[in-house]
Amino acid sequence: MKKFAVLLLVAVAMMLPVFAGGAGEQRVLTLSEVHAEGYPTTLADQRFAELVEERTEGRIKIQVYSGGTLYGEETGSIEALQIGDLAFARVSASPVASYVPALNIIQLPYLYRDGDHMWQVLNSEIGQGMLEEIQASGSGLVGLCYYDAGARNFYTTKPVTCVDDMAGLKIRLQNNQMMVQMVQLLGGNGVTGIGPNDVYSAIQQGTIDGAENNWPTYESMGDYQVAPYFVLDGHTRVPEILLASEEVLASLDPADVEIIKECAKETQAYEIEQWALREASAEEKVTSEGVVVTELTAEQLAEFQERMQPIYEQYGAGYEDLIEQIRNVGL
Ligand code: BDP
């Protein structure tokens, strides 16, 4: 009887590591995303999660919270990453620049000729250097990769057909002071602090006269139903960034951190592919539902661009050579 009890104890002890996790222990990490299911960035986040789980053989599981259910405002998710309360967030580079000012350089108004130009820059040493700068700056954030977000344009409740029509308009912006100045220079008033999922109701309630974004967000958030005038000024191309918390990464096995970095990079091409599809379908959908699209003449567009000179002087100070280099990429 005694012998049996000892054997039983040994058997239970051997099984303990299995119950307690032991060698098969899994870390569950969270990723915050403001976009809905099916949006290109959400699809890329999910692909990232799948790859990481597969390649770490289940040691790391990433749960994607879409639709802004965790943090409706990206600044909230960025700050949570900094203190290690959140592991990952897919955000726009725009609010990140409040913590890593150099990032403003790759999103200066009217910087790129087109999307190809932007991608050549982001995939070059310039873009990769900026991604590294996120961590090197001591922000507590780690930049994993860029995603596409096309070009941003203004959309309003009243038509904007030339720069003078921007006068006095209250335009919702991401949390970025450079963008606030951009709208001021165009004669409008920039409003920050409204999450992308709340723009629709802010327009509906008259708190703002419009906002600015790309086709997919304009369509996906339903903003086109309340602000049906879309002017193709393409003022910025702001890439998306998949961010990690430096503190959370430091708590993982370094080999797993390498896997995470490699998986993130691999999802970039997939997101760009999904982006192109969604950009085309979103434009088609909103225009078929009555959105009035204004195309500017070259002269009218030049007026928008010329107003940006003070931004280049203020935010570009000390980066003149880099800006010149960016402009020359692909020429
Ligand atoms: C969208 C970005 C999203 C931003 C949003 C915004 O994909 O990350 O939160 O713009 O304007 O284009 O806040």
py3Dmol code that shows the C-alpha trace and the ligand (Angstrom):
import py3Dmol

protein = """\
ATOM      1  CA  MET A   1       0.000   0.000   0.000  1.00  0.00           C
ATOM      2  CA  LYS A   2       2.817   2.363   0.993  1.00  0.00           C
ATOM      3  CA  LYS A   3       4.709   1.552  -2.162  1.00  0.00           C
ATOM      4  CA  PHE A   4       1.638   2.280  -4.223  1.00  0.00           C
ATOM      5  CA  ALA A   5       1.239   5.693  -2.567  1.00  0.00           C
ATOM      6  CA  VAL A   6       4.872   6.587  -3.365  1.00  0.00           C
ATOM      7  CA  LEU A   7       4.440   5.510  -6.954  1.00  0.00           C
ATOM      8  CA  LEU A   8       1.298   7.564  -7.195  1.00  0.00           C
ATOM      9  CA  LEU A   9       3.124  10.616  -5.818  1.00  0.00           C
ATOM     10  CA  VAL A  10       5.946  10.188  -8.332  1.00  0.00           C
ATOM     11  CA  ALA A  11       3.467   9.868 -11.173  1.00  0.00           C
ATOM     12  CA  VAL A  12       1.624  13.022 -10.092  1.00  0.00           C
ATOM     13  CA  ALA A  13       4.910  14.916  -9.700  1.00  0.00           C
ATOM     14  CA  MET A  14       5.952  13.927 -13.218  1.00  0.00           C
ATOM     15  CA  MET A  15       2.726  15.260 -14.614  1.00  0.00           C
ATOM     16  CA  LEU A  16       2.914  18.564 -12.753  1.00  0.00           C
ATOM     17  CA  PRO A  17       4.966  20.415 -15.384  1.00  0.00           C
ATOM     18  CA  VAL A  18       2.264  19.540 -17.912  1.00  0.00           C
ATOM     19  CA  PHE A  19      -0.480  21.012 -15.746  1.00  0.00           C
ATOM     20  CA  ALA A  20       1.573  24.052 -14.738  1.00  0.00           C
ATOM     21  CA  GLY A  21       2.592  24.744 -18.286  1.00  0.00           C
ATOM     22  CA  GLY A  22       6.193  23.556 -17.969  1.00  0.00           C
ATOM     23  CA  ALA A  23       7.971  23.099 -21.271  1.00  0.00           C
ATOM     24  CA  GLY A  24       4.739  23.732 -23.179  1.00  0.00           C
ATOM     25  CA  GLU A  25       4.120  27.128 -21.587  1.00  0.00           C
ATOM     26  CA  GLN A  26       2.384  29.607 -23.858  1.00  0.00           C
ATOM     27  CA  ARG A  27       2.584  33.402 -23.698  1.00  0.00           C
ATOM     28  CA  VAL A  28      -0.583  35.102 -24.869  1.00  0.00           C
ATOM     29  CA  LEU A  29       0.104  38.607 -26.177  1.00  0.00           C
ATOM     30  CA  THR A  30      -2.340  41.255 -27.288  1.00  0.00           C
ATOM     31  CA  LEU A  31      -2.421  43.328 -30.480  1.00  0.00           C
ATOM     32  CA  SER A  32      -4.603  46.420 -30.778  1.00  0.00           C
ATOM     33  CA  GLU A  33      -6.088  47.515 -34.105  1.00  0.00           C
ATOM     34  CA  VAL A  34      -8.586  50.344 -34.746  1.00  0.00           C
ATOM     35  CA  HIS A  35      -9.886  48.893 -37.984  1.00  0.00           C
ATOM     36  CA  ALA A  36     -12.684  46.385 -38.448  1.00  0.00           C
ATOM     37  CA  GLU A  37     -12.420  42.724 -39.424  1.00  0.00           C
ATOM     38  CA  GLY A  38     -11.577  42.340 -43.102  1.00  0.00           C
ATOM     39  CA  TYR A  39      -9.733  45.683 -43.377  1.00  0.00           C
ATOM     40  CA  PRO A  40      -6.257  45.260 -44.972  1.00  0.00           C
ATOM     41  CA  THR A  41      -4.320  46.041 -41.788  1.00  0.00           C
ATOM     42  CA  THR A  42      -6.522  43.729 -39.696  1.00  0.00           C
ATOM     43  CA  LEU A  43      -5.939  40.929 -42.194  1.00  0.00           C
ATOM     44  CA  ALA A  44      -2.185  41.556 -41.966  1.00  0.00           C
ATOM     45  CA  ASP A  45      -2.297  41.559 -38.135  1.00  0.00           C
ATOM     46  CA  GLN A  46      -4.048  38.196 -38.240  1.00  0.00           C
ATOM     47  CA  ARG A  47      -1.524  36.813 -40.724  1.00  0.00           C
ATOM     48  CA  PHE A  48       1.237  38.050 -38.395  1.00  0.00           C
ATOM     49  CA  ALA A  49      -0.391  36.281 -35.424  1.00  0.00           C
ATOM     50  CA  GLU A  50      -0.718  33.034 -37.399  1.00  0.00           C
ATOM     51  CA  LEU A  51       2.913  33.100 -38.539  1.00  0.00           C
ATOM     52  CA  VAL A  52       4.215  33.804 -35.036  1.00  0.00           C
ATOM     53  CA  GLU A  53       2.185  31.012 -33.455  1.00  0.00           C
ATOM     54  CA  GLU A  54       3.303  28.579 -36.127  1.00  0.00           C
ATOM     55  CA  ARG A  55       7.004  29.466 -36.064  1.00  0.00           C
ATOM     56  CA  THR A  56       7.299  29.635 -32.279  1.00  0.00           C
ATOM     57  CA  GLU A  57       5.552  26.240 -32.203  1.00  0.00           C
ATOM     58  CA  GLY A  58       2.813  27.654 -30.047  1.00  0.00           C
ATOM     59  CA  ARG A  59       5.083  29.351 -27.482  1.00  0.00           C
ATOM     60  CA  ILE A  60       3.574  32.702 -28.447  1.00  0.00           C
ATOM     61  CA  LYS A  61      -0.043  33.330 -29.254  1.00  0.00           C
ATOM     62  CA  ILE A  62      -1.120  36.774 -30.405  1.00  0.00           C
ATOM     63  CA  GLN A  63      -4.711  37.822 -29.906  1.00  0.00           C
ATOM     64  CA  VAL A  64      -5.840  40.536 -32.297  1.00  0.00           C
ATOM     65  CA  TYR A  65      -8.446  42.987 -30.972  1.00  0.00           C
ATOM     66  CA  SER A  66      -9.880  44.818 -33.973  1.00  0.00           C
ATOM     67  CA  GLY A  67     -12.332  47.688 -34.293  1.00  0.00           C
ATOM     68  CA  GLY A  68     -10.645  49.807 -31.622  1.00  0.00           C
ATOM     69  CA  THR A  69     -12.245  47.681 -28.907  1.00  0.00           C
ATOM     70  CA  LEU A  70      -9.124  47.944 -26.722  1.00  0.00           C
ATOM     71  CA  TYR A  71      -7.965  51.474 -27.629  1.00  0.00           C
ATOM     72  CA  GLY A  72     -10.161  53.617 -29.852  1.00  0.00           C
ATOM     73  CA  GLU A  73      -7.500  56.311 -30.025  1.00  0.00           C
ATOM     74  CA  GLU A  74      -4.064  55.231 -31.204  1.00  0.00           C
ATOM     75  CA  THR A  75      -2.299  57.478 -28.709  1.00  0.00           C
ATOM     76  CA  GLY A  76      -3.791  55.306 -25.962  1.00  0.00           C
ATOM     77  CA  SER A  77      -2.351  52.145 -27.473  1.00  0.00           C
ATOM     78  CA  ILE A  78       1.070  53.761 -28.003  1.00  0.00           C
ATOM     79  CA  GLU A  79       1.219  54.765 -24.342  1.00  0.00           C
ATOM     80  CA  ALA A  80       0.141  51.290 -23.256  1.00  0.00           C
ATOM     81  CA  LEU A  81       2.999  49.815 -25.309  1.00  0.00           C
ATOM     82  CA  GLN A  82       5.450  52.167 -23.625  1.00  0.00           C
ATOM     83  CA  ILE A  83       4.574  50.929 -20.147  1.00  0.00           C
ATOM     84  CA  GLY A  84       4.332  47.285 -21.189  1.00  0.00           C
ATOM     85  CA  ASP A  85       0.548  47.058 -20.745  1.00  0.00           C
ATOM     86  CA  LEU A  86       0.133  46.031 -24.367  1.00  0.00           C
ATOM     87  CA  ALA A  87       2.436  43.938 -26.573  1.00  0.00           C
ATOM     88  CA  PHE A  88       1.568  45.105 -30.118  1.00  0.00           C
ATOM     89  CA  ALA A  89      -0.392  47.810 -31.907  1.00  0.00           C
ATOM     90  CA  ARG A  90      -0.899  48.477 -35.577  1.00  0.00           C
ATOM     91  CA  VAL A  91      -1.062  52.236 -35.803  1.00  0.00           C
ATOM     92  CA  SER A  92      -0.565  55.045 -38.264  1.00  0.00           C
ATOM     93  CA  ALA A  93       2.880  56.690 -38.251  1.00  0.00           C
ATOM     94  CA  SER A  94       1.164  60.018 -37.640  1.00  0.00           C
ATOM     95  CA  PRO A  95       0.510  59.749 -33.878  1.00  0.00           C
ATOM     96  CA  VAL A  96       3.839  57.933 -33.387  1.00  0.00           C
ATOM     97  CA  ALA A  97       5.635  61.127 -34.459  1.00  0.00           C
ATOM     98  CA  SER A  98       4.543  62.762 -31.192  1.00  0.00           C
ATOM     99  CA  TYR A  99       6.933  60.318 -29.474  1.00  0.00           C
ATOM    100  CA  VAL A 100       9.530  59.959 -32.255  1.00  0.00           C
ATOM    101  CA  PRO A 101       9.649  63.386 -33.965  1.00  0.00           C
ATOM    102  CA  ALA A 102      11.981  62.257 -36.788  1.00  0.00           C
ATOM    103  CA  LEU A 103       9.049  60.221 -38.140  1.00  0.00           C
ATOM    104  CA  ASN A 104       7.454  63.452 -39.337  1.00  0.00           C
ATOM    105  CA  ILE A 105      10.026  63.582 -42.117  1.00  0.00           C
ATOM    106  CA  ILE A 106       8.573  60.536 -43.903  1.00  0.00           C
ATOM    107  CA  GLN A 107       5.063  61.990 -43.751  1.00  0.00           C
ATOM    108  CA  LEU A 108       5.676  65.615 -44.739  1.00  0.00           C
ATOM    109  CA  PRO A 109       2.851  67.010 -46.878  1.00  0.00           C
ATOM    110  CA  TYR A 110       3.302  66.501 -50.619  1.00  0.00           C
ATOM    111  CA  LEU A 111       6.602  64.701 -50.124  1.00  0.00           C
ATOM    112  CA  TYR A 112       6.133  61.735 -52.463  1.00  0.00           C
ATOM    113  CA  ARG A 113       5.339  61.708 -56.165  1.00  0.00           C
ATOM    114  CA  ASP A 114       3.160  58.593 -55.718  1.00  0.00           C
ATOM    115  CA  GLY A 115       2.828  55.325 -53.820  1.00  0.00           C
ATOM    116  CA  ASP A 116       5.733  53.673 -55.618  1.00  0.00           C
ATOM    117  CA  HIS A 117       8.001  56.525 -54.621  1.00  0.00           C
ATOM    118  CA  MET A 118       6.937  56.142 -50.976  1.00  0.00           C
ATOM    119  CA  TRP A 119       7.603  52.395 -51.011  1.00  0.00           C
ATOM    120  CA  GLN A 120      11.006  52.854 -52.584  1.00  0.00           C
ATOM    121  CA  VAL A 121      11.839  55.213 -49.731  1.00  0.00           C
ATOM    122  CA  LEU A 122      10.388  53.005 -46.982  1.00  0.00           C
ATOM    123  CA  ASN A 123      12.167  49.921 -48.279  1.00  0.00           C
ATOM    124  CA  SER A 124      15.464  51.780 -48.619  1.00  0.00           C
ATOM    125  CA  GLU A 125      17.980  52.505 -45.870  1.00  0.00           C
ATOM    126  CA  ILE A 126      16.100  55.732 -45.196  1.00  0.00           C
ATOM    127  CA  GLY A 127      12.842  54.009 -44.295  1.00  0.00           C
ATOM    128  CA  GLN A 128      14.499  51.139 -42.472  1.00  0.00           C
ATOM    129  CA  GLY A 129      16.646  53.645 -40.561  1.00  0.00           C
ATOM    130  CA  MET A 130      13.470  55.472 -39.475  1.00  0.00           C
ATOM    131  CA  LEU A 131      11.981  52.191 -38.280  1.00  0.00           C
ATOM    132  CA  GLU A 132      15.098  51.600 -36.168  1.00  0.00           C
ATOM    133  CA  GLU A 133      14.985  55.171 -34.914  1.00  0.00           C
ATOM    134  CA  ILE A 134      11.693  54.350 -33.174  1.00  0.00           C
ATOM    135  CA  GLN A 135      13.526  52.182 -30.654  1.00  0.00           C
ATOM    136  CA  ALA A 136      16.844  54.081 -30.774  1.00  0.00           C
ATOM    137  CA  SER A 137      15.046  57.285 -29.744  1.00  0.00           C
ATOM    138  CA  GLY A 138      14.276  55.718 -26.364  1.00  0.00           C
ATOM    139  CA  SER A 139      10.514  55.784 -26.941  1.00  0.00           C
ATOM    140  CA  GLY A 140      10.004  52.324 -25.442  1.00  0.00           C
ATOM    141  CA  LEU A 141       8.542  51.292 -28.800  1.00  0.00           C
ATOM    142  CA  VAL A 142       9.889  48.930 -31.438  1.00  0.00           C
ATOM    143  CA  GLY A 143       8.980  49.447 -35.106  1.00  0.00           C
ATOM    144  CA  LEU A 144       8.436  46.055 -36.751  1.00  0.00           C
ATOM    145  CA  CYS A 145       7.339  46.944 -40.288  1.00  0.00           C
ATOM    146  CA  TYR A 146       5.383  49.362 -42.450  1.00  0.00           C
ATOM    147  CA  TYR A 147       2.035  48.809 -44.126  1.00  0.00           C
ATOM    148  CA  ASP A 148       0.381  50.765 -46.916  1.00  0.00           C
ATOM    149  CA  ALA A 149      -2.282  53.377 -46.215  1.00  0.00           C
ATOM    150  CA  GLY A 150      -2.378  55.131 -49.577  1.00  0.00           C
ATOM    151  CA  ALA A 151      -2.866  58.887 -49.792  1.00  0.00           C
ATOM    152  CA  ARG A 152      -4.950  61.051 -47.468  1.00  0.00           C
ATOM    153  CA  ASN A 153      -7.458  63.553 -48.812  1.00  0.00           C
ATOM    154  CA  PHE A 154      -9.909  65.993 -47.230  1.00  0.00           C
ATOM    155  CA  TYR A 155     -13.591  65.183 -47.053  1.00  0.00           C
ATOM    156  CA  THR A 156     -16.222  67.615 -45.917  1.00  0.00           C
ATOM    157  CA  THR A 157     -19.898  68.388 -45.554  1.00  0.00           C
ATOM    158  CA  LYS A 158     -19.554  71.232 -48.092  1.00  0.00           C
ATOM    159  CA  PRO A 159     -17.642  71.097 -51.363  1.00  0.00           C
ATOM    160  CA  VAL A 160     -13.991  72.114 -51.375  1.00  0.00           C
ATOM    161  CA  THR A 161     -12.922  72.943 -54.905  1.00  0.00           C
ATOM    162  CA  CYS A 162      -9.940  75.212 -54.219  1.00  0.00           C
ATOM    163  CA  VAL A 163      -7.729  76.083 -51.260  1.00  0.00           C
ATOM    164  CA  ASP A 164      -9.866  79.088 -50.294  1.00  0.00           C
ATOM    165  CA  ASP A 165     -12.803  76.762 -49.613  1.00  0.00           C
ATOM    166  CA  MET A 166     -10.843  75.352 -46.661  1.00  0.00           C
ATOM    167  CA  ALA A 167     -11.220  78.662 -44.804  1.00  0.00           C
ATOM    168  CA  GLY A 168     -12.738  78.214 -41.361  1.00  0.00           C
ATOM    169  CA  LEU A 169     -13.445  74.491 -41.745  1.00  0.00           C
ATOM    170  CA  LYS A 170     -13.049  72.366 -38.626  1.00  0.00           C
ATOM    171  CA  ILE A 171     -11.165  69.289 -39.749  1.00  0.00           C
ATOM    172  CA  ARG A 172     -10.581  66.242 -37.571  1.00  0.00           C
ATOM    173  CA  LEU A 173      -6.945  65.137 -37.579  1.00  0.00           C
ATOM    174  CA  GLN A 174      -4.813  62.427 -36.066  1.00  0.00           C
ATOM    175  CA  ASN A 175      -2.853  63.416 -32.962  1.00  0.00           C
ATOM    176  CA  ASN A 176       0.036  65.143 -34.680  1.00  0.00           C
ATOM    177  CA  GLN A 177       0.883  68.841 -34.337  1.00  0.00           C
ATOM    178  CA  MET A 178       2.445  69.034 -37.793  1.00  0.00           C
ATOM    179  CA  MET A 179      -0.898  68.043 -39.292  1.00  0.00           C
ATOM    180  CA  VAL A 180      -2.669  70.655 -37.158  1.00  0.00           C
ATOM    181  CA  GLN A 181      -0.333  73.260 -38.605  1.00  0.00           C
ATOM    182  CA  MET A 182      -0.934  71.920 -42.111  1.00  0.00           C
ATOM    183  CA  VAL A 183      -4.673  72.579 -41.806  1.00  0.00           C
ATOM    184  CA  GLN A 184      -4.058  75.980 -40.233  1.00  0.00           C
ATOM    185  CA  LEU A 185      -1.858  76.948 -43.191  1.00  0.00           C
ATOM    186  CA  LEU A 186      -4.735  75.995 -45.482  1.00  0.00           C
ATOM    187  CA  GLY A 187      -7.039  78.321 -43.546  1.00  0.00           C
ATOM    188  CA  GLY A 188      -8.922  75.687 -41.529  1.00  0.00           C
ATOM    189  CA  ASN A 189      -8.873  74.562 -37.899  1.00  0.00           C
ATOM    190  CA  GLY A 190      -7.473  71.174 -36.983  1.00  0.00           C
ATOM    191  CA  VAL A 191      -9.307  69.202 -34.314  1.00  0.00           C
ATOM    192  CA  THR A 192      -7.516  66.324 -32.546  1.00  0.00           C
ATOM    193  CA  GLY A 193      -8.569  63.846 -29.867  1.00  0.00           C
ATOM    194  CA  ILE A 194     -11.334  62.147 -31.852  1.00  0.00           C
ATOM    195  CA  GLY A 195     -10.676  58.462 -32.582  1.00  0.00           C
ATOM    196  CA  PRO A 196     -11.271  57.282 -36.169  1.00  0.00           C
ATOM    197  CA  ASN A 197     -14.341  55.300 -35.123  1.00  0.00           C
ATOM    198  CA  ASP A 198     -15.916  58.489 -33.723  1.00  0.00           C
ATOM    199  CA  VAL A 199     -15.440  60.754 -36.737  1.00  0.00           C
ATOM    200  CA  TYR A 200     -18.801  59.797 -38.235  1.00  0.00           C
ATOM    201  CA  SER A 201     -20.779  60.924 -35.188  1.00  0.00           C
ATOM    202  CA  ALA A 202     -18.655  64.065 -34.734  1.00  0.00           C
ATOM    203  CA  ILE A 203     -19.558  65.075 -38.295  1.00  0.00           C
ATOM    204  CA  GLN A 204     -23.169  64.154 -37.777  1.00  0.00           C
ATOM    205  CA  GLN A 205     -23.340  66.257 -34.618  1.00  0.00           C
ATOM    206  CA  GLY A 206     -21.644  69.193 -36.324  1.00  0.00           C
ATOM    207  CA  THR A 207     -18.619  69.195 -33.989  1.00  0.00           C
ATOM    208  CA  ILE A 208     -16.464  69.104 -37.112  1.00  0.00           C
ATOM    209  CA  ASP A 209     -17.005  69.944 -40.790  1.00  0.00           C
ATOM    210  CA  GLY A 210     -14.961  67.065 -42.080  1.00  0.00           C
ATOM    211  CA  ALA A 211     -11.811  65.013 -41.774  1.00  0.00           C
ATOM    212  CA  GLU A 212      -9.113  63.543 -43.973  1.00  0.00           C
ATOM    213  CA  ASN A 213      -8.227  60.010 -44.813  1.00  0.00           C
ATOM    214  CA  ASN A 214      -7.710  57.412 -47.522  1.00  0.00           C
ATOM    215  CA  TRP A 215     -10.492  55.729 -49.531  1.00  0.00           C
ATOM    216  CA  PRO A 216     -10.706  52.556 -47.420  1.00  0.00           C
ATOM    217  CA  THR A 217     -11.085  54.332 -44.069  1.00  0.00           C
ATOM    218  CA  TYR A 218     -13.532  56.852 -45.557  1.00  0.00           C
ATOM    219  CA  GLU A 219     -15.639  53.946 -46.750  1.00  0.00           C
ATOM    220  CA  SER A 220     -15.150  51.542 -43.869  1.00  0.00           C
ATOM    221  CA  MET A 221     -16.021  54.038 -41.116  1.00  0.00           C
ATOM    222  CA  GLY A 222     -19.073  55.197 -43.099  1.00  0.00           C
ATOM    223  CA  ASP A 223     -17.879  58.820 -43.043  1.00  0.00           C
ATOM    224  CA  TYR A 224     -18.808  59.240 -46.713  1.00  0.00           C
ATOM    225  CA  GLN A 225     -22.464  59.126 -45.720  1.00  0.00           C
ATOM    226  CA  VAL A 226     -22.173  62.312 -43.659  1.00  0.00           C
ATOM    227  CA  ALA A 227     -19.338  64.135 -45.474  1.00  0.00           C
ATOM    228  CA  PRO A 228     -19.874  63.317 -49.152  1.00  0.00           C
ATOM    229  CA  TYR A 229     -17.417  65.828 -50.683  1.00  0.00           C
ATOM    230  CA  PHE A 230     -13.992  64.301 -51.269  1.00  0.00           C
ATOM    231  CA  VAL A 231     -11.223  66.462 -52.711  1.00  0.00           C
ATOM    232  CA  LEU A 232      -8.291  64.616 -54.244  1.00  0.00           C
ATOM    233  CA  ASP A 233      -5.494  66.787 -52.893  1.00  0.00           C
ATOM    234  CA  GLY A 234      -3.451  63.812 -51.640  1.00  0.00           C
ATOM    235  CA  HIS A 235      -1.796  65.978 -48.982  1.00  0.00           C
ATOM    236  CA  THR A 236      -0.010  63.144 -47.206  1.00  0.00           C
ATOM    237  CA  ARG A 237       1.027  59.537 -47.546  1.00  0.00           C
ATOM    238  CA  VAL A 238       1.329  58.280 -44.003  1.00  0.00           C
ATOM    239  CA  PRO A 239       2.442  54.673 -43.706  1.00  0.00           C
ATOM    240  CA  GLU A 240       1.014  52.363 -41.082  1.00  0.00           C
ATOM    241  CA  ILE A 241       3.448  50.855 -38.586  1.00  0.00           C
ATOM    242  CA  LEU A 242       3.249  47.620 -36.662  1.00  0.00           C
ATOM    243  CA  LEU A 243       4.665  48.497 -33.249  1.00  0.00           C
ATOM    244  CA  ALA A 244       5.787  46.323 -30.368  1.00  0.00           C
ATOM    245  CA  SER A 245       6.404  47.170 -26.738  1.00  0.00           C
ATOM    246  CA  GLU A 246      10.130  47.195 -25.979  1.00  0.00           C
ATOM    247  CA  GLU A 247       9.381  46.065 -22.434  1.00  0.00           C
ATOM    248  CA  VAL A 248       7.258  43.110 -23.520  1.00  0.00           C
ATOM    249  CA  LEU A 249       9.788  41.996 -26.140  1.00  0.00           C
ATOM    250  CA  ALA A 250      12.529  42.119 -23.479  1.00  0.00           C
ATOM    251  CA  SER A 251      10.555  39.591 -21.422  1.00  0.00           C
ATOM    252  CA  LEU A 252      10.609  37.014 -24.244  1.00  0.00           C
ATOM    253  CA  ASP A 253      13.264  34.581 -25.361  1.00  0.00           C
ATOM    254  CA  PRO A 254      15.545  36.528 -27.775  1.00  0.00           C
ATOM    255  CA  ALA A 255      15.150  33.776 -30.383  1.00  0.00           C
ATOM    256  CA  ASP A 256      11.371  34.294 -30.283  1.00  0.00           C
ATOM    257  CA  VAL A 257      11.853  38.052 -30.657  1.00  0.00           C
ATOM    258  CA  GLU A 258      13.788  37.357 -33.856  1.00  0.00           C
ATOM    259  CA  ILE A 259      10.935  35.176 -35.097  1.00  0.00           C
ATOM    260  CA  ILE A 260       8.447  37.963 -34.310  1.00  0.00           C
ATOM    261  CA  LYS A 261      10.518  40.495 -36.267  1.00  0.00           C
ATOM    262  CA  GLU A 262      10.892  38.174 -39.228  1.00  0.00           C
ATOM    263  CA  CYS A 263       7.150  37.338 -39.305  1.00  0.00           C
ATOM    264  CA  ALA A 264       6.174  41.019 -39.190  1.00  0.00           C
ATOM    265  CA  LYS A 265       8.402  41.809 -42.175  1.00  0.00           C
ATOM    266  CA  GLU A 266       6.839  38.961 -44.109  1.00  0.00           C
ATOM    267  CA  THR A 267       3.335  40.377 -43.702  1.00  0.00           C
ATOM    268  CA  GLN A 268       4.226  43.668 -45.384  1.00  0.00           C
ATOM    269  CA  ALA A 269       3.860  42.405 -48.955  1.00  0.00           C
ATOM    270  CA  TYR A 270       0.562  40.721 -48.071  1.00  0.00           C
ATOM    271  CA  GLU A 271      -0.868  43.952 -46.641  1.00  0.00           C
ATOM    272  CA  ILE A 272       0.226  45.944 -49.709  1.00  0.00           C
ATOM    273  CA  GLU A 273      -1.603  43.433 -51.897  1.00  0.00           C
ATOM    274  CA  GLN A 274      -4.759  43.604 -49.775  1.00  0.00           C
ATOM    275  CA  TRP A 275      -4.453  47.383 -49.694  1.00  0.00           C
ATOM    276  CA  ALA A 276      -4.508  47.736 -53.472  1.00  0.00           C
ATOM    277  CA  LEU A 277      -7.673  45.636 -53.696  1.00  0.00           C
ATOM    278  CA  ARG A 278      -9.462  47.519 -50.942  1.00  0.00           C
ATOM    279  CA  GLU A 279      -8.419  50.946 -52.198  1.00  0.00           C
ATOM    280  CA  ALA A 280     -10.013  50.210 -55.561  1.00  0.00           C
ATOM    281  CA  SER A 281     -13.194  48.644 -54.151  1.00  0.00           C
ATOM    282  CA  ALA A 282     -13.691  51.401 -51.552  1.00  0.00           C
ATOM    283  CA  GLU A 283     -13.381  54.133 -54.160  1.00  0.00           C
ATOM    284  CA  GLU A 284     -15.837  52.326 -56.390  1.00  0.00           C
ATOM    285  CA  LYS A 285     -18.302  51.791 -53.575  1.00  0.00           C
ATOM    286  CA  VAL A 286     -18.399  55.386 -52.287  1.00  0.00           C
ATOM    287  CA  THR A 287     -18.548  56.947 -55.738  1.00  0.00           C
ATOM    288  CA  SER A 288     -21.385  54.621 -56.725  1.00  0.00           C
ATOM    289  CA  GLU A 289     -23.203  55.808 -53.597  1.00  0.00           C
ATOM    290  CA  GLY A 290     -23.081  59.460 -54.571  1.00  0.00           C
ATOM    291  CA  VAL A 291     -19.816  60.848 -53.207  1.00  0.00           C
ATOM    292  CA  VAL A 292     -18.772  63.966 -55.098  1.00  0.00           C
ATOM    293  CA  VAL A 293     -15.099  63.746 -55.991  1.00  0.00           C
ATOM    294  CA  THR A 294     -13.238  66.951 -56.814  1.00  0.00           C
ATOM    295  CA  GLU A 295     -10.093  66.722 -58.876  1.00  0.00           C
ATOM    296  CA  LEU A 296      -7.857  69.766 -58.617  1.00  0.00           C
ATOM    297  CA  THR A 297      -6.079  71.322 -61.561  1.00  0.00           C
ATOM    298  CA  ALA A 298      -2.276  71.416 -61.413  1.00  0.00           C
ATOM    299  CA  GLU A 299      -2.465  75.132 -60.540  1.00  0.00           C
ATOM    300  CA  GLN A 300      -4.981  74.578 -57.748  1.00  0.00           C
ATOM    301  CA  LEU A 301      -2.917  71.751 -56.304  1.00  0.00           C
ATOM    302  CA  ALA A 302       0.193  73.924 -56.453  1.00  0.00           C
ATOM    303  CA  GLU A 303      -1.593  76.418 -54.198  1.00  0.00           C
ATOM    304  CA  PHE A 304      -2.134  73.734 -51.535  1.00  0.00           C
ATOM    305  CA  GLN A 305       1.501  72.725 -51.847  1.00  0.00           C
ATOM    306  CA  GLU A 306       2.934  76.228 -51.679  1.00  0.00           C
ATOM    307  CA  ARG A 307       1.203  76.853 -48.376  1.00  0.00           C
ATOM    308  CA  MET A 308       3.276  74.058 -46.814  1.00  0.00           C
ATOM    309  CA  GLN A 309       6.551  76.000 -46.966  1.00  0.00           C
ATOM    310  CA  PRO A 310       6.539  76.943 -43.225  1.00  0.00           C
ATOM    311  CA  ILE A 311       6.168  73.240 -42.321  1.00  0.00           C
ATOM    312  CA  TYR A 312       9.253  72.359 -44.347  1.00  0.00           C
ATOM    313  CA  GLU A 313      11.122  75.187 -42.616  1.00  0.00           C
ATOM    314  CA  GLN A 314      10.049  74.215 -39.105  1.00  0.00           C
ATOM    315  CA  TYR A 315       9.817  70.413 -39.185  1.00  0.00           C
ATOM    316  CA  GLY A 316      12.431  69.965 -41.897  1.00  0.00           C
ATOM    317  CA  ALA A 317      15.051  72.019 -40.021  1.00  0.00           C
ATOM    318  CA  GLY A 318      18.183  69.896 -39.689  1.00  0.00           C
ATOM    319  CA  TYR A 319      16.828  67.313 -42.136  1.00  0.00           C
ATOM    320  CA  GLU A 320      17.336  69.273 -45.373  1.00  0.00           C
ATOM    321  CA  ASP A 321      19.729  66.709 -46.833  1.00  0.00           C
ATOM    322  CA  LEU A 322      17.481  63.792 -45.928  1.00  0.00           C
ATOM    323  CA  ILE A 323      14.462  65.473 -47.525  1.00  0.00           C
ATOM    324  CA  GLU A 324      16.499  66.115 -50.665  1.00  0.00           C
ATOM    325  CA  GLN A 325      17.607  62.477 -50.653  1.00  0.00           C
ATOM    326  CA  ILE A 326      13.981  61.307 -50.285  1.00  0.00           C
ATOM    327  CA  ARG A 327      12.885  63.504 -53.158  1.00  0.00           C
ATOM    328  CA  ASN A 328      15.606  62.025 -55.353  1.00  0.00           C
ATOM    329  CA  VAL A 329      14.802  58.386 -54.667  1.00  0.00           C
ATOM    330  CA  GLY A 330      13.752  56.707 -57.902  1.00  0.00           C
ATOM    331  CA  LEU A 331      14.622  59.645 -60.143  1.00  0.00           C
TER     332      LEU A 331
END
"""
ligand_1 = """\
13
BDP
C -6.342 55.436 -40.955
C -5.271 54.599 -40.310
C -5.543 54.431 -38.836
C -5.738 55.765 -38.192
C -6.801 56.536 -38.929
C -7.024 57.927 -38.330
O -5.261 53.332 -40.905
O -4.472 53.743 -38.259
O -6.103 55.614 -36.903
O -6.445 56.664 -40.287
O -7.208 58.879 -39.065
O -6.008 55.664 -42.304
O -7.002 58.054 -37.100
"""
view = py3Dmol.view(width=600, height=400)
view.addModel(protein, "pdb")
view.setStyle({"model": 0}, {"cartoon": {"style": "trace"}})
view.addModel(ligand_1, "xyz")
view.setStyle({"model": 1}, {"stick": {}})
view.zoomTo()
view.show()
